Amino acid sequence: MVATIHDVALEAGVGIGTVSRVINNSPRVKHATRERVLAAIDKLHYKPDPIARSMVSKRTNSLGVIVPFFTQPFFTEVLRGVEAVSARLGRELVLYNVETDAQRDHYFSELPMLRKVDGLLIVSLTPDHSVSCRLKDSGLPVVLIANLLFEPELMLTSEWSRMGGKQAALQLLSQQKRPTAIFAASDMQAVGVLEAAKNLGIPVPEQLSVMGFDGIEVSELLELSTIQQPMQEMGEVAAAALVELIDNSAQTPELIRFDTKLVERRTTGPAPSNTWTTHAQTPQEMEASRLSTPSSP
């Protein structure tokens, strides 16, 4: 027979309210009483009803993730880190995929009011100042991942070190005696460049150096030079920070930077002196810029 909260109270010699306070980590319980209740819970193998707990604590035990085009490799890797931490900490994930400006604006305005989640992770989308103020006023904990700007109105933000990637690329290009080079916006775009070069009969890296951005698995398989981001770590750190923020709302705004790493492989090398170079934004920069710009009427 499954033990109930009444059984635990009877076993510990306390009231049901005391058991409830112990379950919900209330400080208003004496140490000796707490230990007695915990011993009773362990002895009876009592498992609190999650629905009942959420009604008492006013929490859903869920984390919301607003992410654009989550099937793209970068976002998949970030979400893998988020999921690993949320699973370890016993939190459910609710994904909100953004494909349009209207979806983004709807989530920013409605989710804090609906309170379907205990906190929000916003991936690669930087709310404008007015939206940030509304999020802060709502009291819903928010962590930004891979955002372009530090938003002081939000409690905690994390970003990759964009300058690290740019500096690494510039260093690579300078070391290679100004090669003909394409710094693609992502590894997947770099794969497209390699395919186009092959079709045009342009040898890589003899006449064309190609560098990607992100460091996804395909870059290693194709021996593609790339600027590698710690994508999974970014998700892990952000998810852990959000849970901490949910449990301790007194935290002050913080910016967490992640270093990028230059990984040289077979697609970069010296080239003739008649050269040209191009630089593209990272996919996160382009997507955040697009979705952060109001649509024309």
Stockholm file with secondary structure:
# STOCKHOLM 1.0

chainA/1-297         MVATIHDVALEAGVGIGTVSRVINNSPRVKHATRERVLAAIDKLHYKPDPIARSMVSKRTNSLGVIVPFFTQPFFTEVLRGVEAVSARLGRELVLYNVETDAQRDHYFSELPMLRKVDGLLIVSLTPDHSVSCRLKDSGLPVVLIANLLFEPELMLTSEWSRMGGKQAALQLLSQQKRPTAIFAASDMQAVGVLEAAKNLGIPVPEQLSVMGFDGIEVSELLELSTIQQPMQEMGEVAAAALVELIDNSAQTPELIRFDTKLVERRTTGPAPSNTWTTHAQTPQEMEASRLSTPSSP
#=GR chainA/1-297 SS CCCCHHHHHHHHTSCHHHHHHHHTTCSCSCHHHHHHHHHHHHHHTCCCCHHHHHHHHTCCSEEEEEEESTTSHHHHHHHHHHHHHHHHTTCEEEEEEECSHHHHHHHHHHHHHHCCSSEEEEESCCCCHHHHHHHHHHTCCEEEESCSSCCTTSSEEEEECHHHHHHHHHHHHHHTTSCCEEECSSHHHHHHHHHHHHHHTCCTTTTCEEEEEECCHHHHHTTCEEEECCHHHHHHHHHHHHHHHHHCTTCCCCEEEECCEEECCTTCCCCCSSCCEEECCCHHHHHHHHHHSCCCC
#=GC SS_cons         CCCCHHHHHHHHTSCHHHHHHHHTTCSCSCHHHHHHHHHHHHHHTCCCCHHHHHHHHTCCSEEEEEEESTTSHHHHHHHHHHHHHHHHTTCEEEEEEECSHHHHHHHHHHHHHHCCSSEEEEESCCCCHHHHHHHHHHTCCEEEESCSSCCTTSSEEEEECHHHHHHHHHHHHHHTTSCCEEECSSHHHHHHHHHHHHHHTCCTTTTCEEEEEECCHHHHHTTCEEEECCHHHHHHHHHHHHHHHHHCTTCCCCEEEECCEEECCTTCCCCCSSCCEEECCCHHHHHHHHHHSCCCC
//
